[in-house]
Amino acid sequence: MNTEMLLKVRSEFPGLEKKLILSSCSQSAISLDVMNAMDEYKNSLLEEGMSWETWMEKVNSAKEKFARIINCDASEVAILSSVSDSISSILQSLDLNKQDVCVTEMDFPCVGHAILAQKQKQDINVIFIPAENNMIPLETYETHITENTALTCISHVSYYNGFKQNIKDIAKIAHKKGSLLLVDAYQSAGAVNIDVKDMDIDILVTGMQKYLLGVPGITFLYVKKELAERLYPTTIGWFGQKNPFAFDLKNLDYAHSAQRFNTGTPPVINAYIADAALSFIDKVGMETIQNYLSKLSSFTIEKAAELGFEIASPLDNSKKGTSTAIYVDDASNIEKKLKQAGFVVSSRKDVIRIAPHIYNNEEDIVNCLLKLKELSH
């Protein structure tokens, strides 16, 4: 991405005038398009009072744009409010009794919580696939996924240190053993190209607030069509019916494909925001974004090493996403001090995560690392 394009992109994120935002692994900066979308929804309330047709158009538009990003049909995408809701809904729709469910030690805690909660209702054997130095070799999946494994849950990119997994190869292992594959793409969608068909993913979940440049409160749930038609979610609502506006109280008529996983009234304002944010990503282009962020990722590793930091992320840039994790004593407190100094980053456990996006540059990263060096010594 050339300098002129970068300057144009930066100008569309007004928050950068006040803070240097490097926290896309937690919450990205907000664009003018997103702010305008908030106003557009507000104005629909002020001027029309109620506009269901327009609201549903925005919901469907956001769904269609997300579907294009991951290369699936919009009918294979449901909208819920959080990844936790999405995973719980999937688990409740599966018959897992007397079978194994694999989850990695690298997964975000909500995945484990949802599976362990389901274990109270079904006789599930939960297997935690171990990580080695916060990474998981492919052969570990070969060992732990067995013919009794019904579902394997993995992260595309680790929330802790940015380790990126080879989804296509893991899918081959899981499917060879007869297991479905559920991918948490919250740390990759919007930063890394995802093709659910080429990768052969059965189920994928992600939300908007990180690299997809939106806000919390809306999640996309992809379920492969041929799988979705065999599942009957028990967490259901009127938007999970073939005809929600039939208002049929006495009959349960599941919608086709993943639409049956929709529940109640969708988060409309979040859909306005998602539609605007996804339009921005489409305008810049995922290939441009991925290539640019890969260069920033490599630069961050090199500069952090040069400054003497101990890096928790893989040093091989091909094995990591955009986020770079650096070991820091009292990371949570250091995060607060960095924010006071004008740098927004995100801590987890014993690391500070530096996660740039398309609006950042190398100078941002250098300045942040120098301030981190000053504060942590």
Disulfide bonds with the S-S distance in Angstrom:
none
